[in-house]
Amino acid sequence: MRLTTEGNLLYTYIEKYNLKDIFDQEVIQYMALYTLDKGECICQSGDMFQSMFFLVKGKLKIYTVQENGKALLLRFNKPLSIVGDMEYLTGYQARCNVEAVNKCMLIEIKYEHLNKFSYNDPKFLRFLIKQICHKLYTISNATALNLLYPVENKFASYLLSTMVNEQEDVHREELKSSKLTEVATLLGTSYRHLNRVIRQLEKEGIISRNKGSIIIHDINKIEELSCGSLYE
């Protein structure tokens, strides 16, 4: 993660997401803009946060890794979402891994500045409560999804979340054997079963595999199978 000082980009995002309605100028002056490259992590389970991050561009993948090494996909975050809010209020360590699906931009506010200027600010606290309630809703939704939906629906939702950007443009996704094993683990299934699902989707002409990459041919069918993008 690297600091971005390009022109007025920070203030462009502050205006775009109306952060002036949430924070006073005392806090805004301490904000910093960071860039996160695809595959880079903001945090891993067990990390201690010192800052809160506001996602203003891109998409983040949130997943949990258990002591037995198994991982489970929880959700994808889009702007404007927060990383480090629950840890700020509780002082707990991070319980999940947060990884960039694509190039992301995040605004950082250090906890020390939030404590000094925003801790008792009703505007900030109302915003925080709304964000945390949304997280609890999505976690509940993800639990039902992982227990009740077949792999076909979960994989379609995964593809929609990782291969389609904000402009609805579809791109290729590299999905070699090692990556496919990782995806199967995140979706709570086996490599063999996920491979069978992919072959069936290929047979129906919905997707294809070419030199280790997945290509979506029927985005409408993927959207239908995703049941409204289940992980978001």
Secondary structure, DSSP 8 states (H G I E B T S, - for coil): -EEE--TTHHHHHHHHTTGGGTS-HHHHTT-EEEEE-TT-EEE-TT---SEEEEEEES-EEEEEE-TTS-EEEEEEE-SSEEESHHHHHH-----SEEEESS-EEEEEEEHHHHHHHTTT-HHHHHHHHHHHHHHHHHHHHHHHHHHHS-HHHHHHHHHHHHHB-TT--B--EE--HHHHHHHHHHTTS-HHHHHHHHHHHHHTTSEEEETTEEEES-HHHHHHHTTTTTT-
